[in-house]
Amino acid sequence: MTEQKKTTTIPLPVQGKDMDSIMQSLESGVEELFTSNRYQEFLKTMAKFHNYSFNNTMLIAMQRPDATLVTSYKNWQSMGRQVMKGEKGITIIAPAPYKKMKEKEVLDENQRPIMGTDGKPKTEKVEVTVPHFKAVTVFDIAQTSGEPIQTLAPELLTAAVQDFDSFMQAIQKISPVPIR
């Protein structure tokens, strides 16, 4: 069994899991990113987490720059992996919309309010979804142990391609776009 290099999760600059604290941490992280040489480090992180929003990519890069694959505690368990004891999670922002009832004017086919017998516009109760976000904790694969994760990444090439130069010349001749 190979020993993994132990890394730690860096706490956010502004403590707290409320949205205001997280947004303040993001602001300071963005400012630091673009005024330092950490921009290249951020681009590497973004390449690894292309399905995450800019905000979540920033939060991951700020707290655990070496992260490669993150998900929730329960998702790791469902994949046969367990978060190792003592590991600190990475805080990100997740959608948490909720539904509520709201009074809405009843409109006719011309989008004008229908008036009731009392002379006031008729209303009806409708269910609306309110966008909302909350802080959640995720863990990097390096913070877990257990079943190997299947990926779609190709195996690394370890041998030279036979007749590579001839192959490249043939591809360059038939390609509609330049190949270098």
N, CA and C of each residue as an Amber inpcrd file, in Angstrom:
protein
   540
   0.8490000  -1.1940000   0.0000000   0.0000000   0.0000000   0.0000000
   0.8840000   1.2430000   0.0000000   0.6070000   2.1930000  -0.8820000
   1.4140000   3.4050000  -0.9520000   0.9010000   4.4150000   0.0580000
   1.8360000   5.1660000   0.5960000   1.4610000   6.1630000   1.5970000
   1.1730000   7.4750000   0.8940000   0.0070000   8.0670000   1.1700000
  -0.3610000   9.3320000   0.5450000   0.2020000  10.4810000   1.3660000
   0.6230000  11.5300000   0.6630000   1.1110000  12.7260000   1.3290000
  -0.0720000  13.4090000   2.0260000   0.0580000  13.6770000   3.3040000
  -1.0210000  14.2770000   4.0960000  -1.0220000  15.7880000   3.8820000
  -2.1580000  16.3160000   3.4580000  -2.3170000  17.7550000   3.3180000
  -3.4480000  18.1800000   4.2290000  -3.5710000  19.4560000   4.4260000
  -4.6250000  19.9320000   5.3180000  -5.5140000  20.9290000   4.5840000
  -6.6990000  21.0710000   5.1080000  -7.6420000  22.0480000   4.5810000
  -7.3650000  23.3730000   5.2740000  -7.2300000  24.4180000   4.4850000
  -6.9310000  25.7490000   5.0080000  -8.2450000  26.4310000   5.3730000
  -8.3680000  26.9630000   6.5980000  -9.6270000  27.6370000   6.9520000
  -9.8410000  28.8940000   6.0990000 -11.0960000  29.2380000   5.8830000
 -11.4130000  30.4570000   5.1420000 -10.9750000  31.6720000   5.9550000
 -10.6450000  32.7920000   5.2690000 -10.1840000  33.9910000   5.9900000
 -11.2080000  34.5330000   6.9880000 -12.4950000  34.5080000   6.6160000
 -13.5520000  34.9790000   7.5170000 -14.2620000  33.7420000   8.0490000
 -14.2050000  33.5370000   9.3560000 -14.7860000  32.3380000   9.9630000
 -16.3120000  32.4120000   9.9540000 -16.9300000  31.2650000   9.9180000
 -18.3900000  31.1850000   9.9580000 -18.9180000  30.5160000   8.7080000
 -20.0700000  29.8400000   8.8760000 -20.6840000  29.1460000   7.7440000
 -21.9120000  29.8880000   7.2340000 -22.1180000  31.1100000   7.6940000
 -23.2310000  31.8900000   7.1710000 -22.8070000  32.4860000   5.8320000
 -23.7720000  32.7880000   4.9920000 -23.4770000  33.2450000   3.6340000
 -22.6680000  34.5370000   3.6160000 -22.9080000  35.4500000   4.5600000
 -22.1510000  36.7040000   4.5830000 -20.6620000  36.4400000   4.8030000
 -20.3410000  35.5500000   5.7480000 -18.9390000  35.2250000   6.0240000
 -18.2870000  34.5750000   4.8160000 -19.0070000  33.6640000   4.1830000
 -18.4520000  32.9680000   3.0180000 -18.2340000  33.9570000   1.8710000
 -19.1750000  34.8580000   1.6480000 -19.0250000  35.8420000   0.5730000
 -17.8680000  36.8010000   0.8670000 -17.6680000  37.1800000   2.1360000
 -16.5250000  38.0250000   2.4940000 -15.2210000  37.2780000   2.2200000
 -15.1860000  35.9860000   2.5410000 -13.9970000  35.1810000   2.2590000
 -13.7350000  35.1240000   0.7580000 -14.7970000  34.9650000  -0.0220000
 -14.6540000  34.9350000  -1.4810000 -14.0830000  36.2510000  -2.0000000
 -14.6070000  37.3650000  -1.5080000 -14.1250000  38.6720000  -1.9510000
 -12.6430000  38.8230000  -1.6740000 -12.2120000  38.4690000  -0.4650000
 -10.7930000  38.6060000  -0.1370000  -9.9590000  37.6150000  -0.9400000
 -10.5040000  36.4110000  -1.2000000  -9.7850000  35.4200000  -1.9960000
  -9.6060000  35.8620000  -3.4360000 -10.6580000  36.4520000  -4.0210000
 -10.5780000  36.9370000  -5.4020000  -9.5650000  38.0770000  -5.4800000
  -9.6190000  38.9950000  -4.5200000  -8.6750000  40.1140000  -4.5090000
  -7.2410000  39.6000000  -4.4070000  -7.0060000  38.6530000  -3.5080000
  -5.6640000  38.1020000  -3.3400000  -5.2230000  37.3500000  -4.5910000
  -6.1430000  36.6120000  -5.2030000  -5.8230000  35.8290000  -6.4000000
  -5.3180000  36.7180000  -7.5220000  -6.0310000  37.7910000  -7.8030000
  -5.6800000  38.6240000  -8.9380000  -4.5790000  39.6330000  -8.6340000
  -4.1650000  39.7370000  -7.3790000  -3.0610000  40.6380000  -7.0370000
  -1.8400000  39.8450000  -6.5910000  -1.8040000  38.5540000  -6.8710000
  -0.6500000  37.7330000  -6.4990000  -0.3210000  36.7930000  -7.6540000
   0.6880000  35.9540000  -7.4320000   1.0490000  34.9910000  -8.4710000
   0.2970000  33.6740000  -8.2920000  -0.8110000  33.6840000  -7.5350000
  -1.6140000  32.4800000  -7.3430000  -2.5910000  32.2680000  -8.4920000
  -2.5960000  33.1580000  -9.4840000  -3.5420000  33.0290000 -10.5940000
  -3.3300000  31.7230000 -11.3520000  -2.0740000  31.3610000 -11.5780000
  -1.7810000  30.1060000 -12.2840000  -2.2930000  28.9170000 -11.4770000
  -2.1240000  28.9750000 -10.1610000  -2.6320000  27.9130000  -9.2760000
  -4.1580000  27.8130000  -9.3890000  -4.8170000  28.9620000  -9.4700000
  -6.2740000  28.9730000  -9.6140000  -6.6930000  28.3290000 -10.9370000
  -5.9950000  28.6490000 -12.0310000  -6.3350000  28.0750000 -13.3340000
  -6.1900000  26.5580000 -13.3140000  -5.1870000  26.0520000 -12.6190000
  -5.0210000  24.5990000 -12.4920000  -6.2080000  24.0000000 -11.7370000
  -6.6470000  24.6670000 -10.6830000  -7.7950000  24.1950000  -9.9100000
  -9.0520000  24.2200000 -10.7740000  -9.2440000  25.2950000 -11.5380000
 -10.4270000  25.3960000 -12.3970000 -10.4650000  24.2660000 -13.4150000
  -9.3060000  23.8850000 -13.9240000  -9.2510000  22.8020000 -14.9050000
  -9.7280000  21.4940000 -14.2900000  -9.4910000  21.3120000 -13.0010000
  -9.9000000  20.0840000 -12.3180000 -11.3810000  20.1030000 -11.9610000
 -11.9470000  21.2790000 -11.7210000 -13.3250000  21.3990000 -11.2480000
 -14.1730000  22.1900000 -12.2360000 -14.1880000  21.7720000 -13.4900000
 -14.8910000  22.5070000 -14.5220000 -16.3980000  22.5120000 -14.3400000
 -16.9620000  21.6080000 -13.5290000 -18.4100000  21.5880000 -13.3150000
 -18.8410000  22.4560000 -12.1380000 -17.8990000  23.0920000 -11.4680000
 -18.2230000  23.9330000 -10.3280000 -18.3000000  25.3900000 -10.7630000
 -19.0850000  26.1560000 -10.0410000 -19.1910000  27.5820000 -10.3230000
 -17.8630000  28.2630000  -9.9970000 -17.7190000  29.4760000 -10.4830000
 -16.5210000  30.2610000 -10.1710000 -16.3550000  30.3810000  -8.6630000
 -17.4540000  30.7060000  -7.9590000 -17.3760000  30.8680000  -6.4970000
 -16.8970000  29.5930000  -5.8110000 -17.4740000  28.4520000  -6.1810000
 -17.0770000  27.1980000  -5.5330000 -15.6550000  26.7980000  -5.9100000
 -15.2460000  27.0530000  -7.1440000 -13.8680000  26.7720000  -7.5450000
 -12.9070000  27.6140000  -6.7040000 -13.2580000  28.8750000  -6.5040000
 -12.4340000  29.7560000  -5.6550000 -12.3690000  29.2300000  -4.2230000
 -13.5190000  28.8500000  -3.6830000 -13.5490000  28.3450000  -2.3070000
 -12.6970000  27.0790000  -2.1700000 -12.7780000  26.1860000  -3.1430000
 -11.9710000  24.9630000  -3.0980000 -10.4930000  25.3170000  -3.1790000
 -10.1190000  26.1880000  -4.1240000  -8.7110000  26.5710000  -4.2900000
  -8.1630000  27.2610000  -3.0520000  -8.9950000  28.0590000  -2.3840000
  -8.5420000  28.7630000  -1.1870000  -8.3090000  27.8100000  -0.0240000
  -9.1500000  26.7940000   0.0950000  -9.0900000  25.9160000   1.2600000
  -8.2110000  24.6840000   1.0450000  -8.1590000  24.1980000  -0.1830000
  -7.3910000  22.9760000  -0.4530000  -6.9020000  23.0230000  -1.9100000
  -5.8260000  23.7720000  -2.1650000  -5.3520000  23.9800000  -3.5410000
  -4.9850000  22.6880000  -4.2760000  -4.6460000  21.6280000  -3.5440000
  -4.2400000  20.3720000  -4.1830000  -5.4090000  19.4200000  -4.4250000
  -6.6360000  19.8610000  -4.1670000  -7.8070000  18.9870000  -4.3280000
  -7.9550000  18.5540000  -5.7810000  -8.4050000  17.3060000  -5.9770000
  -8.5840000  16.7940000  -7.3400000 -10.0040000  16.3240000  -7.6120000
 -10.7160000  15.8320000  -6.5900000 -12.0740000  15.3240000  -6.7760000
 -12.8060000  15.4780000  -5.4530000 -13.8260000  16.3150000  -5.4120000
 -14.5360000  16.5650000  -4.1570000 -16.0060000  16.1930000  -4.2780000
 -16.5520000  15.7390000  -3.1600000 -17.9820000  15.4890000  -3.0510000
 -18.3290000  15.4160000  -1.5720000 -19.6020000  15.2420000  -1.2820000
 -20.0640000  15.2390000   0.1090000 -19.6940000  13.9460000   0.8280000
 -19.7930000  13.9810000   2.1270000 -19.5130000  12.8120000   2.9830000
 -20.3860000  11.6320000   2.5630000 -21.6770000  11.8700000   2.4000000
 -22.6040000  10.7910000   2.0270000 -22.2950000  10.2340000   0.6420000
 -21.9280000  11.1060000  -0.2970000 -21.5730000  10.6180000  -1.6380000
 -20.3360000   9.7400000  -1.5860000 -19.3410000  10.1070000  -0.7670000
 -18.1600000   9.2490000  -0.6300000 -18.5800000   7.8890000  -0.0790000
 -19.4550000   7.8850000   0.9190000 -19.9080000   6.6190000   1.4960000
 -20.6360000   5.7710000   0.4580000 -21.4440000   6.4140000  -0.3830000
 -22.1900000   5.6640000  -1.3920000 -21.2660000   5.0540000  -2.4460000
 -20.0430000   5.5760000  -2.5480000 -19.0690000   5.0440000  -3.4990000
 -18.0940000   4.0620000  -2.8370000 -18.4020000   3.6710000  -1.5940000
 -17.5440000   2.7160000  -0.9000000 -16.2910000   3.3300000  -0.3150000
 -16.3230000   4.6250000  -0.0680000 -15.1700000   5.3100000   0.5210000
 -15.6020000   5.9510000   1.8320000 -14.6450000   6.1910000   2.7090000
 -14.9200000   6.7870000   4.0130000 -13.9600000   7.9540000   4.2330000
 -14.4790000   9.0730000   4.7140000 -13.6340000  10.2030000   5.0600000
 -12.8070000   9.7930000   6.2750000 -11.5090000  10.0290000   6.2020000
 -10.6010000   9.6240000   7.2790000 -10.8110000  10.4990000   8.5220000
 -10.6330000   9.8820000   9.6620000 -10.8320000  10.5530000  10.9400000
  -9.9260000  11.7790000  11.0450000 -10.4990000  12.8670000  11.5230000
  -9.7450000  14.0990000  11.7560000  -9.6590000  15.0380000  10.5620000
 -10.1870000  14.6270000   9.4150000 -10.1200000  15.4810000   8.2260000
 -11.0890000  16.6510000   8.3500000 -10.6460000  17.8130000   7.9300000
 -11.4820000  19.0130000   7.9420000 -12.0870000  19.2020000   6.5510000
 -13.3710000  19.4750000   6.5140000 -14.0660000  19.6170000   5.2430000
 -13.7800000  20.9260000   4.5440000 -14.1760000  20.9880000   3.2850000
 -14.0560000  22.1710000   2.4440000 -15.4540000  22.7700000   2.3350000
 -15.6000000  24.0270000   2.6910000 -16.9080000  24.6880000   2.6430000
 -17.1370000  25.2740000   1.2630000 -18.2740000  24.9080000   0.6560000
 -18.6900000  25.4860000  -0.6200000 -20.1510000  25.9230000  -0.4970000
 -20.6730000  26.5080000  -1.5560000 -22.0500000  26.9990000  -1.5710000
 -22.8890000  26.0660000  -2.4430000 -24.0430000  25.6550000  -1.9160000
 -24.9290000  24.7640000  -2.6750000 -26.3220000  25.3780000  -2.7690000
 -27.0100000  25.1350000  -3.8840000 -28.3840000  25.6220000  -3.9950000
 -29.2850000  24.9140000  -2.9850000 -30.1620000  25.6640000  -2.3810000
 -31.1340000  25.1080000  -1.4320000 -32.4610000  25.8390000  -1.6130000
 -33.0520000  25.7460000  -2.8100000 -34.3050000  26.4630000  -3.0370000
 -35.4210000  25.9110000  -2.1560000 -36.3740000  26.7700000  -1.8400000
 -37.5230000  26.3080000  -1.0690000 -38.7950000  26.8480000  -1.7030000
 -39.8970000  26.1890000  -1.3930000 -41.1930000  26.5770000  -1.9620000
 -42.0050000  27.3100000  -0.9070000 -42.7920000  28.2830000  -1.3680000
 -43.7060000  28.9710000  -0.4610000 -44.9390000  29.4040000  -1.2450000
 -46.0020000  29.6410000  -0.5270000 -47.2550000  30.0800000  -1.1410000
 -47.2320000  31.6070000  -1.2380000 -47.7820000  32.1050000  -2.3530000
 -47.7880000  33.5460000  -2.5930000 -49.1110000  33.9210000  -3.2480000
 -49.6240000  35.0830000  -2.8920000 -50.8360000  35.6070000  -3.5170000
 -50.4500000  36.2280000  -4.8510000 -51.1880000  35.8700000  -5.9040000
 -50.9010000  36.3910000  -7.2360000 -52.2030000  36.8340000  -7.8720000
 -52.1630000  37.9540000  -8.5860000 -53.3530000  38.4410000  -9.2810000
 -53.7250000  37.4730000 -10.3990000 -55.0200000  37.2590000 -10.5710000
 -55.5200000  36.4320000 -11.6760000 -55.6270000  37.3440000 -12.8970000
 -55.0240000  36.8920000 -14.0130000 -54.9960000  37.7060000 -15.2260000
 -55.8580000  37.0780000 -16.3160000 -56.4050000  37.9380000 -17.1890000
 -57.1720000  37.4150000 -18.3270000 -56.2170000  37.1040000 -19.4810000
 -56.7660000  36.7200000 -20.6470000 -55.9240000  36.3250000 -21.7740000
 -55.0730000  37.4700000 -22.3080000 -55.4220000  38.7180000 -21.9790000
 -54.6430000  39.8850000 -22.4090000 -53.6840000  40.3650000 -21.3200000
 -53.5170000  39.5230000 -20.2980000 -52.6070000  39.8090000 -19.1870000
 -53.0450000  41.0260000 -18.3530000 -54.3580000  41.2370000 -18.2800000
 -54.9070000  42.3030000 -17.4350000 -55.5660000  41.6450000 -16.2340000
 -55.5080000  42.2970000 -15.0700000 -56.1210000  41.7160000 -13.8750000
 -57.6350000  41.5620000 -14.0320000 -58.1530000  40.4310000 -13.5320000
 -59.6050000  40.1960000 -13.5020000 -60.1130000  40.7980000 -12.1940000
 -61.1560000  41.6270000 -12.3000000 -61.6810000  42.3080000 -11.1150000
 -62.7570000  41.4590000 -10.4470000 -62.7540000  41.4830000  -9.1250000
 -63.7540000  40.7740000  -8.3440000 -64.9980000  41.6200000  -8.1610000
 -66.0060000  41.0630000  -7.4740000 -67.2580000  41.7890000  -7.2360000
 -67.0520000  42.9820000  -6.3100000 -65.9690000  42.9530000  -5.5310000
 -65.6770000  44.0650000  -4.6190000 -64.8930000  45.1850000  -5.2990000
 -64.5810000  45.0290000  -6.6090000 -63.8650000  46.0670000  -7.3470000
 -62.3520000  45.9570000  -7.2540000 -61.8950000  44.9730000  -6.5230000
 -60.4510000  44.7730000  -6.3890000 -60.0330000  43.6020000  -7.2740000
 -58.7600000  43.5860000  -7.7130000 -58.3040000  42.4690000  -8.5490000
 -58.4220000  41.1370000  -7.7980000 -58.8750000  40.0920000  -8.5260000
 -58.9510000  38.7470000  -7.9400000 -57.5360000  38.2150000  -7.7550000
 -57.3610000  37.4530000  -6.6840000 -56.0620000  36.8370000  -6.4360000
 -56.2490000  35.3470000  -6.1890000 -55.1550000  34.6230000  -6.3750000
 -55.1470000  33.1990000  -6.0670000 -53.8120000  32.8670000  -5.4130000
 -53.8080000  31.7950000  -4.6260000 -52.5630000  31.3440000  -4.0010000
 -51.8510000  30.4120000  -4.9750000 -50.5480000  30.6940000  -5.1890000
 -49.7330000  29.8430000  -6.0550000 -48.4440000  29.4910000  -5.3010000
 -47.9140000  28.3270000  -5.6260000 -46.6540000  27.9020000  -5.0170000
 -45.5080000  28.3990000  -5.8880000 -44.5560000  29.1010000  -5.2660000
 -43.3820000  29.5940000  -5.9980000 -42.1220000  29.0080000  -5.3780000
 -41.1040000  28.8340000  -6.2050000 -39.8130000  28.3610000  -5.7250000
 -38.9130000  29.5680000  -5.5200000 -38.4030000  29.7050000  -4.3120000
 -37.5410000  30.8260000  -3.9640000 -36.0910000  30.3520000  -4.0350000
 -35.2550000  30.9900000  -4.8770000 -33.8520000  30.5820000  -4.9350000
 -33.1550000  30.9110000  -3.6090000 -32.3520000  29.9890000  -3.1310000
 -31.6570000  30.1650000  -1.8560000 -30.3800000  29.3440000  -1.9110000
 -29.3730000  29.7400000  -1.1820000 -28.1160000  29.0150000  -1.1250000
 -27.7070000  28.8050000   0.3190000 -26.9350000  27.7440000   0.5610000
 -26.4430000  27.4700000   1.9140000 -25.0280000  26.9140000   1.8180000
 -24.3230000  26.9920000   2.9330000 -22.9700000  26.4410000   3.0120000
 -23.0620000  24.9370000   3.2350000 -22.2750000  24.1810000   2.4730000
 -22.1850000  22.7370000   2.6610000 -20.7210000  22.3450000   2.7290000
 -20.4720000  21.1660000   3.2590000 -19.1080000  20.6790000   3.4070000
 -18.8670000  19.5220000   2.4510000 -17.7370000  19.5860000   1.7540000
 -17.3160000  18.5080000   0.8580000 -15.9010000  18.0900000   1.2580000
 -15.4810000  16.9350000   0.7580000 -14.1550000  16.4070000   1.0570000
 -13.4770000  15.9900000  -0.2340000 -12.1500000  16.1550000  -0.2830000
 -11.3670000  15.7300000  -1.4280000 -11.0970000  14.2310000  -1.3310000
 -10.8730000  13.5950000  -2.4480000 -10.5920000  12.1590000  -2.4660000
  -9.3700000  11.8140000  -1.6190000  -8.3960000  12.7270000  -1.5230000
  -7.2030000  12.4830000  -0.7060000  -7.5480000  12.3920000   0.7790000
  -8.7230000  12.8640000   1.1630000  -9.1600000  12.8140000   2.5550000
  -9.9660000  11.5500000   2.8420000 -10.0390000  10.6510000   1.8660000
 -10.8520000   9.4520000   2.0140000 -10.0140000   8.2080000   1.7870000
 -10.5730000   7.0800000   2.2040000  -9.9510000   5.7880000   1.9310000
 -11.0600000   4.8240000   1.5350000 -10.6980000   3.7670000   0.8300000
 -11.7010000   2.7830000   0.4460000 -11.5840000   2.3590000  -0.9950000
 -12.7380000   2.0230000  -1.5730000 -12.7990000   1.5040000  -2.9340000
 -12.2040000   2.4970000  -3.9330000 -11.4510000   1.9910000  -4.9300000
 -10.9290000   2.9000000  -5.9610000 -12.0830000   3.5140000  -6.7540000
 -11.8920000   4.7160000  -7.2240000 -12.9070000   5.4260000  -7.9970000
 -12.6280000   5.1850000  -9.4740000 -13.6690000   4.7640000 -10.2070000
 -13.5370000   4.5670000 -11.6470000 -13.6310000   5.9290000 -12.3270000
 -12.6890000   6.2140000 -13.1940000 -12.7240000   7.4730000 -13.9300000
 -12.7010000   7.1730000 -15.4170000 -13.0530000   8.1780000 -16.1970000
 -13.0160000   8.0320000 -17.6400000 -11.6980000   8.5180000 -18.2130000
 -10.7770000   8.9290000 -17.3400000  -9.4860000   9.4440000 -17.8010000
  -8.6980000   8.3160000 -18.4550000  -8.0400000   8.6150000 -19.5610000
  -7.2530000   7.5770000 -20.2200000  -6.0060000   7.2370000 -19.4170000
  -5.5060000   6.0500000 -19.6240000  -4.2420000   5.6600000 -19.0030000
  -3.1380000   6.5160000 -19.6160000  -2.1020000   6.7820000 -18.8340000
  -0.9710000   7.5470000 -19.3500000  -0.2420000   6.7320000 -20.4070000
   0.1830000   7.4170000 -21.4750000   0.9610000   6.7410000 -22.5000000
   2.3720000   6.5170000 -21.9690000   2.8490000   5.3030000 -22.0980000
   4.1860000   4.9960000 -21.5830000   5.1420000   4.5680000 -22.6740000
   4.6550000   4.3960000 -23.8950000   5.5160000   3.9660000 -24.9960000
   5.3770000   4.9480000 -26.1510000   6.3700000   4.9520000 -27.0250000
   6.3300000   5.8190000 -28.1970000   5.3480000   5.2450000 -29.2120000
   4.7800000   6.1190000 -30.0340000   3.8730000   5.6860000 -31.0900000
   4.7300000   5.3070000 -32.2920000   4.5260000   4.0960000 -32.7890000
   5.3030000   3.6200000 -33.9360000   5.0040000   4.4880000 -35.1570000
   6.0220000   4.9120000 -35.8750000   5.9050000   5.7490000 -37.0710000
   5.1440000   7.0450000 -36.7890000   5.4360000   7.6710000 -35.6640000
   4.7370000   8.8880000 -35.2470000   4.8210000   9.9880000 -36.2870000
   6.0130000  10.2230000 -36.8460000   6.1860000  11.3190000 -37.8150000
   5.3050000  11.1100000 -39.0500000   5.2500000   9.8990000 -39.5530000
   4.3990000   9.5970000 -40.7220000   2.9280000   9.7820000 -40.3710000
   2.5630000   9.3360000 -39.1830000   1.1900000   9.4640000 -38.7020000
   0.7950000  10.9350000 -38.6290000   1.6490000  11.7800000 -38.0480000
   1.3530000  13.2100000 -37.9140000   1.2420000  13.8810000 -39.2800000
   2.1230000  13.5360000 -40.2120000   2.0650000  14.1300000 -41.5550000
   0.7460000  13.7810000 -42.2390000   0.2960000  12.5380000 -42.1000000
  -0.9640000  12.1170000 -42.7070000  -2.1430000  12.8750000 -42.0940000
  -2.1350000  13.0040000 -40.7950000  -3.2180000  13.7310000 -40.1040000
  -3.2130000  15.1900000 -40.5330000  -2.0320000  15.8310000 -40.5960000
  -1.9460000  17.2370000 -40.9820000  -2.4540000  17.4660000 -42.4150000
  -2.2330000  16.5050000 -43.3040000  -2.6740000  16.6660000 -44.6930000
  -4.1880000  16.6080000 -44.8200000  -4.8520000  15.7550000 -44.0360000
  -6.2990000  15.6020000 -44.1880000  -7.1220000  16.4580000 -43.2380000
  -6.4820000  17.0610000 -42.2600000  -7.2130000  17.8510000 -41.2590000
  -7.6670000  19.1790000 -41.8290000  -8.9400000  19.5570000 -41.6030000
  -9.4320000  20.8510000 -42.0890000  -8.9080000  22.0270000 -41.2530000
  -8.3120000  21.7240000 -40.0930000  -7.7470000  22.7660000 -39.2350000
  -6.2680000  22.4710000 -39.0170000  -5.4650000  23.4980000 -38.8090000
  -4.0310000  23.2790000 -38.6110000  -3.7580000  22.4500000 -37.3410000
  -2.8350000  21.5230000 -37.4550000  -2.4150000  20.6950000 -36.3180000
  -0.9280000  20.9000000 -36.1360000  -0.5210000  21.1810000 -34.8860000
   0.8910000  21.3530000 -34.5770000   1.3010000  20.3170000 -33.5830000
